[in-house]
Amino acid sequence: MTNPKHPVFALVALAAALVMYGVGPTDGASGPPGEAIPLAHISRSGGAAPRCAPSRLNRSAVLPGTGLAVSPLPDTYAASASTQISFLGRPGTKIGGVRVRGARTGSHAGGLRAYSQGDGASFVPSRPFVPGEAVFVRGNVRNGSHTARFTYRFVVARQDTGLAVPAEASSVSRNYNAMTHFLSRPDLLAPAIVVTARSPLAAPGYIFANPYNGPGPSGPMIFDEAGNLVWFNRMPRGTETTNLQVLQYNGKPVLAWWQGHVTAQGFCQGEEVIADSSYRQVGRVHAGNGYKADLHDFHITNRATVVLTVLAPIRCNLSYAGGPRDGAVTDSVFEELDLRTGLVRREWHSLDHVAVADSYSRANTTSIGWPFDYFHVNSVEQQENGTTLISARNTWALYELSTTGGQVLSTIGGRHSNVRLSASARTAFQHDATPLPGGAISVFDNGAVPKVHSQSRGLVLALNPGSRTATVVAQYAHPKPLLAASQGNMQPLANRDVFIGWGSQPYFSEFSAGGQLLFDAHMHGSYQSYRGYRFAWTGAPAEAPAIAALGPGGRRAAPNAPCTVHASWNGDTRTASWRVLGGPSASQLAPVGGAPRSGFETSISVSARVAYLAVQALDASGAVLGTSGVLRLG
């Protein structure tokens, strides 16, 4: 079972436990570009919080007659006080005359900085704006001999700043058998993996997870088909990780994961970490515009950009939604960043495009301290056809967006689906929507909480653009019915298998295209992993192999007496065998034993009379891959 007191689970548990509430229209209109925004629509120091939705939902980010897509979106009430002003669609050299004025802070100096992709630029103000103020932007863009002028405005949100309280540590009992224990690496304490199904028909590769909420430390983890640990990166107390995956960066495979801390309300505030095949960090990606990266999704594109998610709680008058007048709502955001410059190329906000009324959560039990998480984006997939597919947990819907303009083009599921779904195709609290060849979509359908389906499932939907219908092509359910109250994913594999991480249920499964269970494994007890993946991976750690030695009966190994050597190399996937070196001094070592690699840690009996020991990791040809430090016996 999940632990509802755990910080990551707290966010989804709060929203999921609430039932639906309808929301009425937004209040008032904001007028044409350039006109002053009424003070009633701007932040006040007392009374109700301000509005948070624009006068008209789902407008395009493209400024008419310019070819420029901008963010913040014109007429938004959700902009960050630290926002850049992004212009995408024309070379930065064609954009000029940009002037920015805050209604309270006056003219803002700054400069245009071009994107490395050559298709736009960001105006980076020299100082932040003031929460609640209207900001007016004007400028021009040249297209040949024609110059188009533009003017628009947006309003800066009042951030809900009551979320910085760290979550309390999870009170999980310490279970020795739930963790692995290695003599050569006693510090790791990674979760023990129990494999219950294994077939030679399963796809090649290792399993990638991010265990947390168990008796041992959390951290990114790789294990093999037999359940043997390959790599574990133990995190310090209070730091969580999610979404460990293999991505391409500068033409090479890298590891990427989210890392950060979780507030008491379950909001995740951190950064994306990128590491090479030696597990050295080669990059840290931070969200733009003053935000912290959220854990839910991260991609590196072939355009040297990254896409990541943000949850941004802001103050909002929710009285029209049955909530508090001085309340807060969680705006779901995703950004596309220029990986080379860190500039924000585009930024999308749920509050600009999807009505609060579409949520299956309720506003009346929320507050400033516990904001209304009406949308909860959990996956973002940009496609080559110019659309972006996202999944929102708390509206039970998938959305196909115009990547350029940001408008919702299709809503699949939820309260206002414009795609007709068969009864079996309807999802609830779903995660991880992924476009597939031929127009199909895979998704992990949680079905809880509260309970909507009898069990969670992986789902493949076929979309028919002509009839605007969606039907089930395939679904995958665990033979032991699992109901994942939160998290989870479904990964389509190259051989047409599917790999499923069951989120709050500590299971990992692979199914054939026809539904046969080919691989199944689980962690013990309270452990969870936001997602689970299978990837090919070659690890070549920068650190040296580790060594330990014990004498008979598990006593400390003595010089010139028989002992057992224990060798491991955290993260290495190349070692085929181990060679033991021994001698009378650290500078006089010669081979004294060896053995084939056996799991994460290999035990090797040594009878030679030596005072010093070391181990060498050998590849299949016998070449030395790495040598441990020298261990002095006694």
C-alpha positions in Angstrom: 0.0 0.0 0.0 1.0 3.6 -0.5 1.9 5.8 2.4 -0.4 8.9 2.4 1.9 10.7 4.7 4.8 10.6 2.3 5.5 14.0 0.7 5.3 13.0 -3.0 2.2 11.0 -2.4 0.6 13.9 -0.5 0.1 16.1 -3.6 -1.8 13.5 -5.6 -3.6 12.1 -2.6 -5.1 15.5 -1.7 -6.4 16.1 -5.2 -7.5 12.6 -5.9 -9.5 12.2 -2.7 -11.6 15.2 -3.7 -14.7 14.9 -6.0 -15.8 17.1 -8.9 -17.0 20.6 -8.7 -18.3 22.8 -11.6 -16.9 26.3 -12.1 -18.6 29.3 -13.7 -17.2 31.8 -16.2 -14.4 34.2 -15.4 -15.2 37.7 -14.3 -14.9 40.6 -16.6 -13.0 41.4 -19.8 -9.6 43.0 -20.1 -10.0 45.3 -23.1 -8.0 45.8 -26.2 -4.1 45.8 -26.3 -2.6 48.9 -24.8 -5.6 49.8 -22.6 -5.0 50.0 -18.9 -6.2 47.0 -16.9 -8.9 47.9 -14.3 -7.4 47.9 -10.8 -10.1 45.5 -9.7 -8.4 42.8 -11.8 -4.9 43.5 -10.3 -3.6 42.3 -7.0 -4.8 44.0 -3.8 -3.0 44.1 -0.5 -6.1 43.0 1.4 -9.4 41.2 0.8 -9.8 38.6 -1.9 -6.9 37.4 -4.0 -6.9 38.4 -7.7 -8.3 36.6 -10.7 -6.1 34.1 -12.2 -7.7 33.2 -15.6 -7.8 35.4 -18.7 -11.0 36.9 -20.1 -10.9 34.4 -23.0 -9.5 30.9 -22.7 -7.3 29.2 -25.3 -6.1 32.1 -27.4 -3.1 31.7 -29.6 0.4 32.8 -28.6 1.0 34.0 -32.2 0.7 37.8 -32.5 -1.5 38.6 -35.6 0.5 39.6 -38.6 3.9 39.0 -37.1 4.7 35.3 -37.2 5.9 35.6 -33.6 4.7 33.3 -30.9 5.1 35.0 -27.5 5.1 34.1 -23.9 3.8 35.2 -21.5 0.6 34.7 -23.4 -1.3 38.0 -24.1 -3.9 38.6 -21.4 -2.6 36.0 -19.1 -2.9 36.5 -15.4 -0.3 33.8 -14.6 3.0 35.3 -15.5 6.0 35.0 -13.2 7.5 38.1 -11.7 10.9 36.9 -13.0 9.6 36.1 -16.5 11.6 36.7 -19.7 9.5 37.8 -22.7 9.9 35.2 -25.4 9.6 35.8 -29.2 9.7 32.6 -31.2 9.3 32.2 -35.0 11.6 34.8 -36.5 15.4 35.3 -36.2 16.4 37.5 -33.3 18.0 40.0 -35.7 14.6 40.7 -37.2 13.0 41.7 -33.9 13.5 45.2 -32.7 12.2 48.2 -30.9 11.1 46.1 -27.8 9.9 48.3 -25.0 8.5 46.9 -21.8 6.6 48.9 -19.1 5.1 47.7 -15.8 2.0 49.5 -14.6 3.7 50.0 -11.2 7.4 49.6 -11.9 7.6 51.7 -15.0 10.0 51.1 -17.9 12.2 48.1 -17.7 15.7 48.0 -19.2 17.0 44.8 -20.6 18.2 43.2 -23.8 17.2 40.8 -26.5 19.2 37.5 -26.4 19.0 35.3 -29.4 18.2 31.5 -29.2 21.0 29.3 -30.5 18.5 27.7 -32.9 18.3 31.0 -34.8 14.5 31.3 -34.6 13.8 33.9 -32.0 15.0 35.7 -28.9 14.1 36.5 -25.4 13.9 40.0 -23.9 15.5 39.6 -20.5 14.5 42.4 -18.1 17.2 43.8 -15.9 14.9 43.6 -12.8 11.8 41.6 -12.0 8.3 42.8 -12.2 5.9 43.3 -9.2 3.3 40.7 -8.5 -0.1 41.8 -9.5 1.0 44.5 -12.0 0.1 44.7 -15.6 3.0 44.7 -18.1 2.8 46.2 -21.5 5.1 45.1 -24.4 5.6 46.7 -27.7 8.0 46.2 -30.6 8.3 45.3 -34.2 9.4 42.5 -36.5 10.8 42.8 -40.0 9.8 40.4 -42.8 11.6 41.4 -45.9 10.7 45.1 -46.6 7.7 44.9 -44.4 7.8 45.8 -40.7 4.9 44.7 -38.4 4.4 46.4 -35.1 2.9 44.7 -32.1 1.5 45.7 -28.7 0.1 43.4 -26.0 0.0 43.0 -22.3 -0.1 40.4 -19.5 -0.5 40.4 -15.7 2.0 39.1 -13.2 0.6 36.5 -10.8 0.9 36.7 -7.0 2.9 33.5 -6.2 1.7 31.4 -3.3 4.8 31.6 -1.1 3.5 29.3 1.7 4.8 26.1 0.1 8.5 26.3 1.1 8.0 24.2 4.2 10.0 21.0 3.9 8.1 17.8 4.2 8.5 15.8 7.3 10.6 12.6 7.0 8.5 9.5 6.2 8.0 7.3 9.2 8.8 3.9 7.6 10.0 1.1 9.7 13.5 -0.2 8.9 13.3 -3.6 7.3 16.7 -5.3 6.9 15.5 -7.7 4.2 14.0 -4.9 2.1 17.5 -3.6 1.3 20.6 -5.0 -0.3 23.7 -5.3 1.8 27.2 -5.5 0.3 30.4 -5.9 2.2 32.4 -3.9 -0.3 29.7 -1.1 -0.4 27.9 -1.1 2.9 26.8 2.5 2.2 24.5 1.8 -0.7 21.5 0.0 1.0 19.6 -0.1 -2.3 16.1 -1.8 -2.4 16.1 -5.5 -2.8 14.4 -6.7 -6.0 12.3 -9.8 -6.2 11.9 -11.2 -9.7 8.7 -13.4 -10.1 8.6 -13.8 -13.9 11.4 -13.9 -16.4 11.3 -14.9 -20.1 14.0 -15.1 -22.7 11.5 -13.4 -25.0 11.7 -10.2 -23.0 13.5 -7.2 -24.6 17.2 -6.7 -23.8 18.3 -4.0 -21.5 18.3 -3.0 -17.8 15.5 -1.7 -15.6 15.6 1.9 -14.5 13.8 3.1 -11.4 13.9 5.8 -8.6 12.9 4.1 -5.4 11.8 6.2 -2.4 9.5 6.0 0.6 11.1 2.7 1.8 13.2 1.8 4.8 16.4 2.7 3.0 17.7 5.8 1.2 16.2 7.0 -2.1 18.0 7.6 -5.4 18.2 6.6 -9.0 18.8 2.9 -9.5 19.5 0.4 -12.3 19.0 -3.3 -12.0 19.2 -6.3 -14.3 16.9 -9.1 -15.3 17.8 -11.3 -12.4 17.2 -8.4 -9.9 20.9 -7.8 -9.3 21.8 -4.2 -8.6 23.8 -2.5 -11.4 23.9 1.1 -10.1 22.5 3.1 -7.2 23.2 6.7 -6.4 22.3 7.2 -2.8 20.7 10.6 -2.1 21.2 12.5 1.1 18.2 12.7 3.5 15.6 15.1 2.3 16.5 14.8 -1.4 14.3 12.8 -3.7 14.8 11.7 -7.3 12.4 10.6 -10.1 12.2 9.7 -13.8 15.6 8.1 -14.4 15.9 7.5 -18.1 18.4 7.2 -21.0 18.3 10.2 -23.4 20.5 11.4 -26.2 22.7 14.4 -25.5 25.4 15.7 -27.9 24.9 12.5 -29.9 25.7 10.2 -27.0 23.5 8.3 -24.5 23.2 9.9 -21.1 21.3 9.4 -17.9 18.8 12.1 -16.9 16.8 12.3 -13.7 14.9 14.9 -11.6 16.4 15.7 -8.2 15.2 18.0 -5.5 13.1 18.4 -2.4 9.4 18.1 -1.8 7.3 20.5 0.3 4.8 19.4 2.9 2.0 19.8 0.3 3.8 17.5 -2.1 5.1 20.2 -4.5 8.4 19.2 -6.1 11.0 21.8 -6.5 14.3 20.9 -8.1 16.4 20.5 -11.2 17.1 18.0 -14.0 20.5 16.3 -13.8 22.4 14.8 -16.8 25.2 12.3 -16.3 27.4 10.6 -18.9 28.2 6.9 -19.1 30.9 7.3 -16.4 28.1 8.7 -14.1 29.8 12.1 -14.0 27.4 15.0 -14.1 27.7 16.9 -17.4 24.8 19.2 -16.9 22.1 20.6 -14.6 19.0 22.0 -16.2 17.0 24.6 -14.2 13.5 25.8 -15.1 13.3 29.3 -16.5 11.5 32.4 -15.4 12.2 32.0 -11.7 10.5 28.6 -11.4 11.8 25.3 -10.0 11.6 22.2 -12.1 8.8 19.7 -11.3 9.5 16.0 -11.3 6.9 14.9 -13.8 8.5 15.0 -17.2 11.8 15.9 -19.0 13.0 15.5 -22.6 16.0 16.5 -24.6 15.1 17.2 -28.2 17.2 16.9 -31.4 17.1 20.7 -31.6 19.3 21.2 -28.5 16.3 22.2 -26.5 14.7 20.6 -23.4 11.1 20.3 -22.3 10.3 20.2 -18.6 7.3 20.7 -16.3 6.5 23.1 -13.5 3.8 23.3 -10.9 3.2 26.9 -10.0 0.7 27.7 -7.2 -0.6 31.2 -7.4 -3.0 33.3 -5.3 -6.5 33.3 -6.8 -10.1 34.3 -5.9 -11.8 30.9 -6.1 -15.1 32.0 -4.7 -16.7 31.5 -8.1 -15.5 27.9 -8.0 -16.8 27.2 -4.5 -13.4 27.8 -3.0 -12.0 30.6 -0.7 -12.0 34.2 -1.9 -8.4 34.5 -0.7 -7.3 31.1 -2.1 -4.7 29.6 -4.4 -4.7 27.4 -7.5 -1.9 25.3 -8.9 -1.1 26.4 -12.5 0.4 23.5 -14.5 3.3 24.8 -16.7 5.6 23.4 -19.2 8.6 25.1 -20.8 10.9 24.6 -23.7 14.4 25.9 -23.0 17.4 26.5 -25.2 19.9 24.0 -23.8 22.9 26.1 -24.8 21.7 29.4 -23.4 19.1 28.5 -20.8 16.7 30.9 -22.4 13.0 30.2 -22.3 11.7 29.6 -25.9 8.1 28.9 -25.0 6.0 28.6 -21.9 2.5 27.1 -21.6 0.1 27.6 -18.7 -3.0 25.4 -18.1 -4.9 28.4 -16.6 -4.6 30.1 -20.0 -6.2 27.3 -21.9 -8.3 24.9 -19.7 -11.2 25.9 -17.4 -10.9 25.2 -13.7 -14.5 23.8 -14.1 -13.0 20.8 -16.1 -11.4 19.4 -12.9 -12.5 16.3 -11.1 -11.1 17.8 -7.9 -12.8 20.4 -5.7 -11.9 23.9 -4.7 -13.9 24.1 -1.5 -11.4 22.2 0.7 -8.4 24.1 -0.5 -6.6 27.2 0.9 -3.5 29.3 0.4 -1.5 26.6 2.3 -3.1 23.8 0.3 -3.8 25.2 -3.2 -6.4 23.8 -5.6 -4.5 21.4 -7.9 -7.1 21.4 -10.6 -5.0 20.2 -13.6 -1.8 18.4 -12.6 0.2 18.0 -15.9 2.3 14.8 -15.8 3.6 14.3 -19.4 4.5 16.5 -22.4 5.4 15.1 -25.8 6.3 17.4 -28.7 5.6 15.8 -32.1 7.1 16.3 -35.5 3.7 17.2 -36.9 3.5 20.5 -35.0 1.4 19.3 -32.1 2.2 18.6 -28.5 0.4 15.9 -26.5 0.0 16.4 -22.7 -1.7 14.5 -20.0 -3.5 16.1 -17.0 -4.2 13.9 -14.1 -7.0 15.8 -12.4 -9.1 16.5 -15.5 -8.9 12.9 -16.7 -8.0 14.2 -20.1 -5.3 14.2 -22.8 -4.8 17.4 -24.8 -3.4 17.8 -28.3 -2.0 21.3 -28.5 -0.7 23.4 -31.4 3.0 23.5 -30.5 3.4 27.0 -32.0 0.2 28.7 -30.8 -0.4 26.6 -27.6 -4.2 26.3 -28.3 -5.9 23.1 -27.3 -6.9 21.4 -30.6 -8.4 18.2 -29.2 -9.5 17.0 -25.8 -9.5 13.3 -25.3 -11.5 12.3 -22.3 -12.6 14.3 -19.3 -15.7 16.5 -18.9 -15.6 18.1 -22.3 -14.0 15.6 -24.7 -14.3 16.5 -28.3 -13.2 13.0 -29.2 -15.8 10.3 -28.8 -14.4 7.5 -26.6 -15.7 3.9 -26.3 -16.6 3.0 -22.7 -13.4 1.0 -22.3 -11.3 3.8 -23.6 -12.1 6.3 -20.8 -9.3 7.0 -18.3 -9.2 8.4 -14.8 -6.2 10.1 -13.1 -4.0 8.8 -15.9 -0.3 9.4 -16.5 2.3 9.3 -19.3 0.5 9.8 -22.6 2.9 8.9 -25.5 2.2 9.3 -29.3 2.8 6.1 -31.2 3.3 5.5 -35.0 0.1 5.6 -37.0 -1.6 8.0 -34.7 -2.2 5.8 -31.7 -1.5 6.8 -28.1 -0.3 4.8 -25.1 -1.2 5.9 -21.6 -1.0 4.5 -18.0 -4.6 4.6 -16.7 -4.5 4.7 -12.9 -8.2 4.5 -12.3 -7.9 5.8 -8.7 -8.1 7.5 -6.2 -11.1 7.6 -5.6 -11.5 4.2 -7.2 -13.0 4.5 -10.7 -11.6 1.3 -12.3 -11.1 -2.1 -10.6 -7.4 -2.0 -11.4 -4.8 0.1 -13.1 -3.8 -0.7 -16.7 -1.6 0.2 -19.6 -3.7 1.3 -22.5 -3.2 1.8 -26.3 -5.8 4.0 -28.0 -6.4 4.2 -31.7 -7.6 7.7 -32.8 -9.7 8.1 -36.0 -9.3 11.8 -37.1 -12.2 11.5 -39.6 -14.8 10.3 -37.1 -13.0 11.8 -34.1 -13.3 8.6 -32.1 -10.9 6.7 -29.9 -11.0 3.0 -29.3 -8.9 0.5 -27.3 -6.3 -1.4 -29.4 -4.7 -3.1 -26.4 -4.7 -3.0 -22.6 -2.3 -4.6 -20.1 -3.2 -5.4 -16.5 -1.2 -7.1 -13.9 -2.2 -10.7 -13.1 -2.2 -9.6 -9.4 -4.7 -6.8 -9.7 -2.8 -3.6 -8.9 -4.5 -0.2 -8.2 -1.9 2.6 -8.4 -3.3 5.5 -6.5 -0.6 7.8 -8.1 2.3 7.9 -10.5 3.0 5.1 -13.1 4.0 4.9 -16.8 3.9 2.8 -19.9 6.9 2.6 -22.2 6.5 1.1 -25.7 9.6 -0.9 -26.6 11.3 -1.3 -30.0 10.3 -5.0 -30.2 6.6 -4.0 -29.7 6.6 -5.1 -26.1 5.5 -2.7 -23.4 7.2 -2.0 -20.1 5.1 -0.7 -17.2 6.1 1.0 -14.0 3.2 0.7 -11.6 4.0 3.9 -9.6 2.8 3.8 -6.1 2.6 0.0 -6.4 6.3 -1.2 -6.3 6.1 -3.4 -9.4 7.8 -3.4 -12.8 6.4 -5.5 -15.7 7.0 -6.2 -19.3 4.3 -7.6 -21.6 4.4 -8.9 -25.2 2.3 -7.0 -27.7 -0.3 -9.8 -27.3 -0.4 -9.3 -23.5 1.8 -12.2 -22.3 3.7 -11.3 -19.1 7.4 -11.7 -19.9 9.0 -10.0 -16.9 7.8 -9.0 -13.5 9.7 -7.8 -10.4 8.9 -5.8 -7.3 10.4 -4.0 -4.4 9.4 -4.7 -0.8 6.8 -3.0 1.3 6.4 0.7 1.1 8.9 1.5 -1.7 7.5 3.4 -4.7 9.0 4.6 -8.0 7.3 7.3 -10.0 8.2 5.6 -13.3 10.0 2.5 -14.5 11.8 2.0 -17.8 13.8 -0.6 -19.7 16.8 0.7 -21.7 20.0 -0.5 -23.2 23.0 1.0 -21.3 26.7 0.7 -21.0 28.1 2.0 -17.7 31.8 2.7 -17.3 32.2 4.3 -13.8 34.8 7.0 -13.2 35.2 5.7 -9.6 37.4 2.7 -8.9 36.1 -0.8 -8.0 35.5 -1.5 -4.3 37.0 -4.3 -2.2 36.5 -5.8 1.2 38.0 -8.9 2.8 36.8 -11.2 5.7 38.5 -14.1 7.4 36.8 -17.3 8.6 33.6 -16.9 10.4 33.2 -13.4 9.1 36.0 -12.0 11.2 38.3 -9.3 10.1 40.8 -10.7 7.6 44.3 -11.2 9.0 47.6 -11.0 7.2 49.0 -14.2 5.8 45.8 -16.2 6.5 43.0 -17.5 4.2 40.2 -14.9 3.5 37.3 -14.2 1.2 37.6 -11.1 -1.0 34.4 -9.2 -2.0 34.6 -7.1 -5.1 32.0 -4.8 -6.7 31.9 -1.8 -9.1 28.9 0.4 -8.7 27.5 1.2 -12.2 29.7 -1.0 -14.3 28.1 -3.2 -17.0 31.2 -4.5 -18.7 33.0 -6.6 -16.1 33.0 -10.3 -16.9 35.4 -11.5 -14.2 37.5 -10.4 -11.3 41.2 -10.9 -10.6 42.6 -10.7 -7.1 46.1 -9.2 -6.5 48.0 -9.8 -3.3 51.5 -9.4 -1.9 53.7 -8.5 1.0 53.4 -4.7 0.3 51.2 -2.3 -1.6 53.9 -2.0 -4.3 54.4 -5.8 -4.7 51.1 -7.3 -5.9 50.6 -10.3 -8.1 47.6 -12.4 -9.1 46.5 -14.7 -6.3 43.0 -15.6 -7.4 39.9 -14.8 -9.4 36.4 -15.7 -10.3 33.7 -14.9 -12.9 31.5 -11.9 -12.0 28.5 -13.0 -10.0 25.8 -10.3 -9.5 26.7 -6.9 -8.0 29.2 -8.3 -5.5 31.5 -11.3 -6.3 33.1 -13.3 -3.5 36.5 -14.9 -4.1 38.4 -17.3 -1.8 42.1 -16.5 -1.4 44.5 -18.9 0.3 47.8 -17.1 -0.5 49.8 -15.7 2.4 49.5 -11.9 1.7 49.3 -8.7 3.7 47.8 -6.5 1.0 45.0 -7.1 -1.5 43.4 -5.4 -4.5 41.0 -6.4 -7.2 40.9 -5.9 -11.0 37.8 -5.8 -13.1 38.3 -7.7 -16.4 36.2 -7.6 -19.6 35.3 -10.7 -21.6 38.7 -10.6 -23.4 40.6 -10.4 -20.1 41.6 -6.7 -20.5 41.7 -4.7 -17.3 38.9 -2.2 -16.9 39.7 -0.9 -13.5 41.6 -1.6 -10.3 40.5 -1.0 -6.8 42.5 0.7 -4.1 44.9 -1.4 -2.1 43.5 -3.0 1.1 45.8 -3.6 4.0 44.9 -6.7 6.0 44.8 -6.8 9.8 
